[in-house]
């Protein structure tokens, strides 16, 4: 039997043999791995040597004679629909020819001349013209040659592809506005990227130079939503055999679709109502009306239902490929590209009386029980005789608005500025006796009271509507410095605030106005507002002091090709919620007096809008305005109206402005009545006769209506 020592020696011997076996196995595996690596590297070296030495010349030749290029594939621009799902703007599919510069393939003068020679006769032009196109914009890799080509031209390019390296035909989109001048200034139009905006779109935003972008209106405002994402076709070109070979494709992504608050039916009826009223006035008065605007808003949401700007614009004229030149004279002389609803501030006339009534009540110069004797036909204000169209005897706050009594509001303005003693025979005098000191203190404080009170309702300030180019209104005071020609100084809302800060700090602001400025501003002759400002103002009155931001976008939908959104099951990506800009803290008694005065203007026989609203199946509230303005060197009246309905539960508000068209009650009021009727008929309100009810589609007779035809006949 083995001893313990012997057994221990045996175990150590076995362990040594096992360790040695493992070492030999590991070394074998390592040798195998090193051998594989050696063989792989040797094969790679031999292969590289073969490619470099044996095939090097061949591949260098291939590098010079073939090239892979990414050709942009443009996305379809998003569609625009009205609130009822009617399609207002879309891309009509067309074929266009593009040229992509490929180094060593088609950039030499000889190659370009060959391409020009082939294309010129097919596209009915000269070789020089095609060559000029090929050489245009050399900093861009892909350029546009021809748009909206014919089937024969498409076939020719396909059959001669090997002789036209870099020339490619793609399905493209021609922007189409099917209802032509319906809301033309609102929709806007698209155009090519220009040298003026190239830095922004190409260099900053990464656009391709061949893309079209929004130039005006909603097309510009929502470019980021409508544009979509460019795709790419990867093509291999060869000059050895003239072949092209697609080797990859990334599809484009179409732009999002927009649903507007705009109602196409009400818009069409509004444009016809504006045109008919203008034509009636021109026929009866032998006077030309050059511009007008009419707008409607949803009082509860701020959504714009209609926005008509006369003269009308067909966006189809303006897009690349459109017939702009045929209408160039009309466009250059008519001002049709201006959206008068947001860009043309003018004197509002008596439409400011409701807010100025509330201002007078807040400052205590009148009370809810004020009675004013308006028997005199004239009132002297300083050296200026302010004449009245009519005398109404004793009137109160409500009646002053209903009959639009000017003298009542002259005195509101004068009292705010502490100008005393103005009567039919006396021009009055400044409180304190010192005229210049009065101008610098009490006068300017009265002006500020009126201007800032009106600004609370959005007058004289940008409303923030989602359209480019909105212009703010302004306020005026006279500059009657001795030795200088009398002029009116226009003051923006910002300048009014700066003057207010100066007065707060120093107690004065040096100016050279006159007491007439106080009276004039009180009844709408020393300020200029746009129709959209007037619309926000009257909607704020209708909604008891809640001031909403006007907007045109209602919802954003994902890309799609629906002809109408009326029956789609697609869910919107996002929707626009009402934006409350301010909740005005107005004394309810004062607000109610202004509202009742506007109700009386439409519903009592002495009211200035009664002739058109007295028999309406609903109760409206409104205010007419007639401002003296100068147009084309002539003194004319600005016809204005603001209103809302129904009175007890306001749904809509309107503002109409027709410069040069007489009293507000003559032209603006009938337009507003037609707009309200059209809206309530479409919405089948129970108070409207069922025989008048309509639906939400664009009127079937739109293409035969005067408003549709007029721009087409103007060339």
C-alpha positions in Angstrom: 0.0 0.0 0.0 1.4 3.4 -1.1 2.4 5.8 1.6 0.9 9.3 1.9 4.0 10.8 0.4 3.9 8.5 -2.6 0.2 9.3 -3.3 1.0 13.1 -3.2 3.8 12.7 -5.7 1.5 10.7 -8.0 -1.1 13.6 -7.9 1.5 16.2 -8.7 2.7 14.2 -11.6 -0.8 13.9 -13.1 -1.5 17.6 -12.7 1.8 18.5 -14.5 0.8 16.2 -17.4 -2.7 17.9 -17.6 -1.2 21.4 -17.5 1.3 20.5 -20.2 -1.5 19.1 -22.4 -3.6 22.3 -22.0 -0.5 24.5 -22.8 0.1 22.5 -26.0 -3.6 22.9 -27.0 -3.6 26.6 -26.4 -0.4 27.1 -28.4 -2.0 25.1 -31.3 -5.1 27.3 -31.3 -3.0 30.5 -31.2 -0.9 29.3 -34.1 -4.1 28.5 -36.1 -5.5 32.0 -35.5 -2.2 33.7 -36.4 -2.1 31.6 -39.6 -5.6 32.6 -40.6 -4.8 36.3 -39.9 -1.6 36.0 -42.0 -3.5 34.3 -44.8 -6.2 37.0 -44.8 -3.8 39.8 -44.7 -1.8 38.2 -47.5 -4.9 37.8 -49.6 -5.9 41.4 -49.0 -2.4 42.6 -50.0 -2.5 40.5 -53.1 -6.0 41.8 -53.9 -5.1 45.4 -53.4 -2.0 44.9 -55.5 -4.2 43.4 -58.2 -6.6 46.3 -58.1 -4.0 48.9 -58.0 -1.5 47.5 -60.5 -3.5 45.3 -62.8 -6.9 47.1 -62.7 -5.9 50.5 -61.6 -6.1 52.1 -65.0 -9.6 50.6 -65.6 -11.0 52.0 -62.3 -9.4 55.4 -62.8 -11.1 55.5 -66.2 -14.4 54.5 -64.6 -14.1 57.2 -62.0 -13.8 59.8 -64.7 -16.6 58.4 -66.9 -19.2 57.5 -64.3 -20.7 59.5 -61.4 -23.4 58.9 -58.8 -25.6 62.0 -58.2 -28.5 62.7 -55.8 -31.3 64.3 -57.8 -33.8 66.1 -55.6 -37.4 64.9 -55.8 -39.8 67.7 -54.8 -42.7 67.0 -52.4 -46.3 67.9 -53.0 -47.2 71.1 -51.2 -49.8 70.8 -48.6 -53.5 71.5 -49.5 -55.6 74.3 -48.1 -59.3 73.7 -47.2 -62.0 76.0 -45.9 -63.9 75.3 -42.7 -66.4 73.2 -44.6 -63.7 71.1 -46.3 -63.9 72.8 -49.7 -60.5 72.6 -51.4 -59.1 76.1 -52.0 -55.4 75.3 -53.0 -53.6 72.2 -54.2 -50.7 71.1 -56.4 -51.8 70.0 -59.9 -49.5 67.2 -61.0 -47.3 68.2 -64.0 -44.1 67.0 -65.5 -41.0 69.3 -65.4 -37.5 69.0 -66.8 -34.5 69.5 -64.5 -30.8 69.5 -65.3 -28.3 68.2 -62.8 -24.6 69.2 -63.2 -22.4 66.1 -62.9 -18.6 66.6 -62.9 -16.8 64.9 -65.8 -20.1 64.0 -67.3 -22.0 67.1 -68.6 -20.3 70.3 -67.5 -18.0 71.0 -70.5 -19.1 73.5 -73.0 -19.2 70.8 -75.7 -21.6 68.6 -73.7 -23.8 71.6 -72.9 -24.0 72.6 -76.6 -25.0 69.0 -77.6 -27.8 69.0 -75.0 -29.0 72.5 -76.1 -29.1 71.4 -79.7 -31.2 68.4 -78.9 -33.7 70.2 -76.7 -34.2 73.4 -78.6 -36.5 72.2 -81.4 -38.5 70.0 -79.1 -39.3 72.9 -76.8 -39.8 75.3 -79.6 -37.0 77.7 -78.7 -33.4 78.5 -79.7 -30.2 76.7 -78.8 -28.9 80.0 -77.4 -31.9 80.1 -75.0 -31.5 76.5 -73.8 -27.8 77.1 -73.4 -28.5 80.2 -71.3 -30.8 78.1 -69.1 -28.1 75.4 -68.8 -25.6 77.9 -67.7 -27.9 79.8 -65.3 -27.2 79.7 -61.6 -23.8 77.8 -61.9 -23.6 77.6 -58.1 -26.6 75.2 -58.0 -26.2 71.5 -58.9 -29.8 71.1 -60.0 -31.8 73.7 -62.0 -35.2 73.9 -63.6 -35.3 74.0 -67.4 -38.9 73.6 -68.4 -42.2 73.1 -66.5 -45.5 71.5 -67.5 -44.1 69.7 -70.5 -46.2 67.9 -73.1 -46.5 64.1 -73.5 -44.4 64.3 -76.8 -41.7 66.2 -75.0 -41.7 63.7 -72.2 -41.4 60.8 -74.7 -38.5 62.5 -76.5 -36.4 62.9 -73.3 -37.1 59.3 -72.3 -36.0 58.0 -75.8 -32.8 60.2 -75.8 -31.8 59.8 -72.2 -28.3 58.5 -73.2 -27.7 61.7 -75.2 -29.0 64.0 -72.5 -26.8 63.3 -69.4 -28.1 65.1 -66.3 -31.5 65.9 -68.0 -34.3 64.4 -65.9 -38.1 64.5 -66.0 -39.9 64.5 -62.7 -43.5 64.7 -61.7 -43.9 68.2 -60.2 -46.7 70.4 -58.9 -48.3 73.5 -60.4 -50.0 75.4 -57.6 -53.7 75.7 -58.4 -56.4 77.8 -56.8 -59.6 76.3 -58.3 -61.9 79.2 -57.3 -59.6 81.8 -58.7 -60.1 85.1 -56.9 -62.0 83.7 -54.0 -60.1 85.0 -51.0 -57.1 85.6 -53.2 -55.3 88.0 -50.9 -55.9 85.7 -48.0 -54.6 82.5 -49.6 -51.6 84.3 -51.2 -49.5 82.5 -53.7 -46.2 80.7 -54.2 -43.1 81.7 -56.3 -39.5 80.6 -57.0 -36.7 81.3 -54.6 -35.2 84.6 -55.5 -31.8 86.3 -54.9 -33.5 88.3 -52.2 -34.6 85.3 -50.1 -32.0 82.8 -51.2 -29.9 83.4 -48.1 -32.8 82.5 -45.8 -34.3 79.6 -47.7 -31.2 77.9 -49.2 -28.4 78.7 -46.9 -30.3 78.9 -43.6 -33.3 76.6 -44.0 -31.5 74.1 -46.3 -34.1 74.3 -49.2 -33.1 73.2 -52.7 -32.9 76.1 -55.1 -35.6 74.5 -57.4 -38.2 74.6 -54.6 -41.1 77.0 -54.7 -42.0 78.9 -51.5 -44.9 81.0 -50.2 -44.7 84.6 -51.3 -47.9 86.1 -49.8 -50.9 85.4 -47.6 -51.3 82.1 -45.9 -48.9 80.4 -48.4 -46.2 82.5 -46.8 -47.5 82.5 -43.3 -47.5 78.7 -43.0 -44.6 77.9 -45.4 -43.1 75.6 -42.7 -46.2 73.4 -42.6 -47.1 73.4 -46.3 -43.6 72.8 -47.8 -43.0 69.1 -47.0 -39.6 67.3 -47.2 -37.5 66.8 -50.4 -36.7 63.3 -51.4 -33.8 62.0 -53.6 -33.3 59.8 -56.6 -29.7 58.4 -56.7 -28.6 58.0 -60.3 -25.4 56.6 -61.7 -24.2 58.4 -65.0 -21.8 56.9 -67.5 -20.3 58.6 -70.5 -18.8 55.4 -71.9 -22.1 54.1 -73.1 -24.5 57.0 -72.3 -26.3 54.9 -69.7 -28.1 56.1 -66.5 -28.8 53.7 -63.7 -31.0 54.4 -60.7 -29.2 53.0 -57.6 -31.3 54.4 -54.7 -34.4 56.3 -53.8 -35.6 58.3 -50.8 -39.2 59.3 -51.3 -40.3 62.9 -50.6 -42.8 63.7 -47.8 -45.7 65.9 -48.8 -46.6 69.0 -46.8 -49.3 69.1 -44.1 -52.8 70.1 -45.1 -54.4 73.2 -43.6 -58.1 73.6 -42.6 -59.1 77.3 -42.3 -61.8 79.0 -40.3 -62.7 80.8 -43.5 -66.1 79.9 -44.9 -66.0 79.6 -48.7 -69.7 80.2 -49.2 -69.8 83.3 -47.0 -66.6 84.5 -48.6 -68.1 84.2 -52.1 -71.3 85.9 -51.1 -69.4 88.7 -49.4 -67.2 89.4 -52.4 -70.3 89.6 -54.6 -72.1 91.8 -52.0 -69.1 94.2 -51.9 -68.9 94.4 -55.7 -72.7 94.9 -56.1 -72.7 97.7 -53.5 -69.8 99.4 -55.2 -71.3 99.1 -58.7 -74.6 100.5 -57.4 -72.9 103.5 -55.8 -70.7 104.2 -58.9 -73.8 104.0 -61.2 -75.9 106.3 -59.0 -73.1 108.9 -58.2 -70.8 108.7 -61.2 -67.9 108.2 -58.9 -65.2 105.5 -59.0 -64.6 103.3 -56.0 -61.0 102.0 -55.9 -60.9 99.8 -52.8 -63.0 98.2 -50.1 -62.9 95.6 -47.4 -65.4 93.4 -45.5 -64.6 91.0 -42.7 -66.5 88.6 -40.4 -65.3 86.9 -37.2 -66.6 84.2 -34.9 -67.2 86.1 -31.6 -66.5 83.0 -29.5 -63.4 81.7 -31.1 -61.7 84.6 -33.0 -61.8 82.6 -36.2 -62.1 84.7 -39.4 -65.2 83.6 -41.4 -64.8 85.9 -44.3 -62.2 88.5 -45.5 -62.9 90.3 -48.7 -60.5 92.9 -50.1 -61.5 94.7 -53.3 -60.2 94.9 -56.0 -59.9 91.1 -56.2 -56.8 89.1 -57.0 -56.5 85.7 -58.7 -53.5 83.9 -57.2 -53.2 81.7 -60.3 -51.8 84.7 -62.2 -48.8 85.0 -59.8 -47.5 81.4 -59.6 -44.6 80.2 -61.8 -46.2 79.3 -65.1 -49.2 81.6 -64.5 -50.3 84.3 -66.9 -49.0 87.3 -64.9 -48.0 89.3 -68.0 -51.6 89.3 -69.3 -52.7 91.0 -66.1 -49.7 93.2 -65.3 -51.5 96.4 -66.2 -54.5 95.6 -63.9 -52.2 94.5 -61.1 -49.9 97.6 -61.3 -52.8 100.1 -61.4 -55.5 98.5 -59.2 -53.6 97.7 -56.0 -55.2 94.2 -56.0 -52.1 92.7 -54.2 -52.9 94.8 -51.1 -55.1 93.2 -48.6 -57.1 96.2 -47.6 -58.7 94.4 -44.6 -55.3 94.3 -42.8 -53.1 96.8 -44.6 -55.2 100.0 -45.3 -56.0 102.1 -42.2 -58.4 104.9 -42.7 -60.5 107.3 -40.6 -63.2 105.2 -38.9 -65.8 107.9 -38.4 -68.5 107.4 -35.8 -67.8 103.7 -35.4 -65.6 104.8 -32.4 -68.4 106.4 -30.6 -69.4 103.3 -28.5 -65.8 103.0 -27.0 -65.6 106.7 -26.5 -68.9 106.7 -24.7 -67.4 104.2 -22.3 -64.2 106.3 -22.0 -66.3 109.4 -21.2 -68.3 107.5 -18.5 -65.1 106.1 -17.0 -63.6 109.5 -16.7 -66.7 111.1 -15.3 -67.3 113.7 -18.1 -70.7 112.1 -18.7 -72.9 109.8 -16.5 -75.4 107.0 -17.3 -78.1 109.7 -16.8 -76.5 112.4 -19.0 -78.9 114.4 -21.2 -77.6 116.7 -23.9 -79.3 119.5 -25.8 -78.5 119.1 -29.4 -80.6 121.9 -31.0 -77.8 124.0 -32.4 -76.7 123.2 -36.0 -73.2 124.4 -35.4 -70.7 124.5 -32.5 -67.6 126.7 -32.4 -64.5 124.9 -31.3 -61.7 127.4 -31.0 -61.8 129.1 -34.4 -63.4 126.1 -36.2 -67.2 125.9 -36.8 -68.2 122.2 -36.4 -71.4 121.7 -38.3 -74.0 119.1 -37.7 -76.0 117.2 -40.4 -79.0 117.2 -38.1 -80.2 118.4 -34.7 -81.9 115.9 -32.4 -82.9 118.0 -29.4 -82.5 116.4 -26.0 -80.7 113.0 -26.2 -79.2 110.6 -23.7 -76.2 108.2 -23.9 -78.0 105.5 -25.8 -79.6 107.9 -28.3 -76.3 109.6 -28.9 -75.0 106.3 -30.4 -78.3 105.3 -32.1 -78.6 108.6 -34.0 -74.8 109.1 -34.2 -74.9 112.6 -32.6 -71.6 114.3 -33.3 -72.1 117.3 -30.9 -72.6 114.9 -28.0 -69.2 113.4 -28.7 -67.5 116.8 -29.5 -68.2 117.7 -26.0 -67.0 114.4 -24.5 -63.6 115.0 -26.2 -63.5 118.7 -25.1 -64.4 117.8 -21.5 -61.7 115.2 -21.3 -59.2 117.9 -22.3 -60.7 120.6 -20.1 -61.6 122.9 -22.9 -64.3 125.1 -21.6 -67.1 127.4 -22.9 -67.5 126.0 -26.4 -71.0 127.1 -27.7 -72.6 127.9 -31.1 -71.2 131.4 -30.8 -68.1 131.1 -28.7 -65.0 129.0 -29.4 -64.3 128.5 -25.8 -61.1 128.7 -23.7 -58.5 126.5 -22.0 -58.8 125.7 -18.3 -56.3 127.9 -16.5 -56.2 130.4 -19.3 -52.6 129.7 -20.6 -53.1 128.1 -24.1 -49.6 126.6 -24.6 -49.6 125.3 -21.0 -53.0 123.8 -21.6 -51.8 122.1 -24.8 -48.8 120.6 -22.9 -50.9 119.3 -20.0 -54.7 119.0 -20.0 -55.0 118.8 -23.8 -52.5 116.0 -24.2 -54.0 114.1 -21.2 -57.4 114.2 -22.9 -55.8 112.9 -26.2 -54.2 110.1 -24.2 -57.4 109.2 -22.5 -59.1 108.8 -25.9 -56.2 107.0 -27.6 -55.4 104.7 -24.8 -59.0 103.9 -24.2 -59.4 102.9 -27.9 -56.2 100.9 -27.8 -57.5 98.7 -25.1 -60.0 97.3 -27.6 -57.2 96.7 -30.2 -57.7 100.0 -32.2 -54.4 101.4 -33.5 -52.5 98.2 -32.7 -51.7 95.0 -34.6 -54.2 92.4 -33.9 -51.7 89.5 -34.4 -53.8 87.8 -37.1 -51.9 85.0 -38.8 -51.3 86.8 -42.1 -48.1 88.6 -43.2 -48.0 92.4 -43.7 -50.6 93.6 -41.2 -50.4 97.4 -40.7 -51.3 99.1 -37.5 -53.5 102.1 -37.4 -52.5 105.4 -35.8 -53.7 108.6 -34.1 -53.2 112.2 -35.1 -52.8 115.6 -33.5 -52.2 118.8 -35.4 -48.9 120.6 -35.6 -49.8 124.3 -35.8 -46.5 125.8 -34.9 -46.2 129.5 -35.8 -44.4 130.1 -39.0 -44.8 126.5 -40.2 -47.3 125.0 -42.6 -50.1 123.3 -40.6 -49.8 119.5 -40.7 -51.1 116.4 -38.9 -48.6 114.4 -36.9 -49.4 110.7 -37.0 -48.7 108.8 -33.7 -48.4 105.0 -33.5 -49.5 103.1 -30.5 -45.9 102.9 -29.3 -45.5 106.7 -29.6 -48.8 107.2 -27.6 -47.3 105.0 -24.9 -44.1 107.0 -24.9 -46.0 110.3 -24.6 -47.9 108.8 -21.7 -44.7 107.9 -19.9 -43.3 111.4 -20.5 -46.5 113.0 -19.1 -46.4 110.6 -16.1 -42.8 111.6 -15.4 -42.8 115.3 -16.2 -46.5 116.3 -16.1 -46.5 117.6 -19.6 -45.7 116.9 -23.3 -44.9 119.8 -25.6 -47.1 119.9 -28.7 -48.9 122.3 -31.0 -52.3 120.8 -31.4 -55.7 122.4 -31.1 -59.1 121.8 -29.3 -60.4 120.5 -32.6 -58.2 117.4 -32.2 -60.1 116.5 -29.0 -63.5 116.8 -30.7 -62.2 115.1 -33.9 -60.8 112.1 -32.1 -64.0 111.7 -30.1 -66.0 111.1 -33.2 -63.4 109.3 -35.4 -61.7 112.0 -37.5 -58.3 112.1 -36.0 -57.3 108.4 -36.1 -57.0 105.7 -38.8 -57.8 102.1 -38.2 -57.9 99.0 -40.4 -61.0 96.9 -40.9 -59.5 94.0 -38.9 -58.8 96.4 -36.0 -62.5 97.5 -36.1 -63.6 93.9 -36.3 -61.6 92.9 -33.2 -63.0 96.0 -31.4 -66.6 95.2 -32.1 -66.2 91.5 -31.3 -64.8 92.6 -27.9 -67.9 94.7 -27.2 -70.1 91.8 -28.3 -68.3 89.4 -26.0 -68.5 91.7 -23.0 -64.9 92.8 -22.9 -63.1 89.6 -23.9 -60.6 90.5 -26.6 -59.6 87.5 -28.8 -56.8 87.3 -31.3 -58.2 86.9 -34.8 -56.9 83.9 -36.7 -57.5 82.0 -40.0 -55.9 78.6 -39.3 -58.3 76.1 -37.7 -56.5 72.8 -37.8 -53.5 71.0 -39.4 -54.0 67.6 -41.0 -51.4 65.0 -42.1 -50.5 64.8 -45.8 -53.2 63.4 -48.1 -55.0 63.9 -51.4 -58.6 64.3 -50.3 -60.7 66.5 -52.6 -62.7 67.5 -49.5 -62.2 67.2 -45.8 -66.0 67.1 -45.2 -66.2 63.3 -44.9 -62.6 62.3 -43.9 -61.9 60.2 -40.9 -58.4 61.6 -40.6 -57.6 63.2 -37.3 -55.9 66.6 -37.2 -52.3 66.8 -36.0 -53.2 70.0 -34.1 -56.0 72.5 -33.7 -56.0 76.2 -33.0 -57.5 77.2 -29.6 -58.8 80.7 -29.0 -56.2 83.1 -27.7 -57.5 85.6 -25.2 -55.4 88.8 -25.5 -57.2 90.6 -22.7 -60.2 90.5 -20.4 -61.1 94.2 -20.2 -62.4 95.2 -16.9 -65.2 97.5 -18.0 -67.9 98.7 -15.7 -70.9 96.4 -16.8 -73.2 99.4 -16.7 -71.0 101.4 -19.1 -70.6 98.4 -21.4 -74.4 97.8 -21.4 -75.1 101.4 -22.4 -72.8 101.1 -25.4 -74.4 97.8 -26.4 -77.9 99.3 -26.1 -76.9 102.3 -28.2 -75.7 99.9 -30.9 -78.9 97.9 -30.6 -80.9 101.0 -31.0 -78.9 102.0 -34.1 -80.2 98.9 -35.8 -83.7 98.4 -34.3 -85.3 101.8 -33.6 -86.7 104.0 -36.4 -84.3 106.9 -35.7 -81.3 104.5 -35.7 -78.8 105.1 -38.5 -78.8 101.4 -39.6 -82.5 100.8 -39.2 -83.4 101.0 -42.9 -81.5 97.8 -43.5 -81.7 96.0 -40.1 -85.1 97.0 -38.9 -86.8 94.1 -40.7 -84.1 91.5 -40.1 -85.4 88.2 -38.7 -82.7 88.5 -36.0 -81.7 91.4 -33.8 -78.4 93.0 -34.6 -76.4 95.7 -32.9 -74.1 98.0 -34.8 -72.7 101.4 -35.5 -72.4 103.3 -38.7 -69.4 105.6 -39.5 -69.0 108.4 -42.1 -65.5 110.0 -42.1 -64.3 112.8 -44.4 -61.2 111.6 -46.2 -59.2 112.7 -49.3 -58.8 110.3 -52.2 -57.0 111.1 -55.4 -57.1 114.8 -54.4 -60.8 114.8 -53.8 -62.8 115.1 -50.5 -65.0 112.0 -50.1 -66.7 110.0 -47.4 -65.5 106.8 -46.0 -68.5 104.5 -45.6 -68.0 102.3 -42.5 -70.1 99.9 -40.4 -69.4 97.6 -37.5 -71.9 95.2 -36.0 -72.7 91.9 -34.4 -75.6 89.5 -34.1 -77.7 88.1 -32.6 -77.8 90.8 -30.0 -78.7 88.6 -27.0 -76.3 85.8 -27.9 -73.7 87.1 -30.3 -72.2 84.6 -32.7 -70.6 86.8 -35.4 -69.3 90.3 -35.8 -68.6 92.2 -39.0 -66.7 95.3 -40.1 -67.1 96.9 -43.6 -65.2 99.8 -45.0 -65.8 101.3 -48.5 -63.7 104.5 -49.0 -65.5 107.1 -51.2 -68.9 105.4 -51.0 -70.9 108.0 -49.1 -72.5 107.6 -45.7 -72.0 104.4 -43.7 -75.7 103.6 -44.0 -75.6 104.0 -47.8 -73.0 101.4 -48.8 -71.4 99.6 -45.8 -74.6 98.7 -44.0 -76.3 96.7 -46.8 -73.1 94.7 -47.3 -73.0 93.8 -43.6 -76.7 92.8 -43.7 -76.1 90.5 -46.6 -73.1 88.9 -44.9 -75.0 88.2 -41.7 -78.0 86.8 -43.7 -75.7 84.5 -45.6 -74.0 83.2 -42.5 -77.3 82.5 -40.6 -78.8 80.9 -43.7 -75.9 78.5 -44.1 -76.1 77.6 -40.4 -79.9 77.0 -40.7 -80.8 79.3 -37.8 -84.4 78.8 -36.8 -85.1 82.6 -37.1 -84.2 82.4 -40.8 -86.8 81.4 -43.4 -86.2 77.8 -44.4 -86.6 78.8 -48.0 -83.4 80.7 -47.7 -81.3 78.0 -46.1 -78.1 77.0 -47.9 -75.3 74.5 -47.3 -71.5 74.8 -46.8 -70.4 74.2 -50.4 -69.1 77.0 -52.6 -72.1 78.5 -54.4 -72.8 76.6 -57.6 -73.1 79.9 -59.5 -69.8 81.3 -58.3 -68.1 80.9 -61.6 -70.8 82.9 -63.3 -70.9 85.6 -60.6 -69.6 89.2 -61.2 -67.0 88.8 -58.4 -65.5 85.7 -60.1 -65.5 87.2 -63.6 -64.3 90.7 -62.9 -60.6 90.0 -62.4 -60.6 87.6 -65.4 -61.9 90.4 -67.5 -59.2 92.9 -66.3 -56.1 92.5 -68.4 
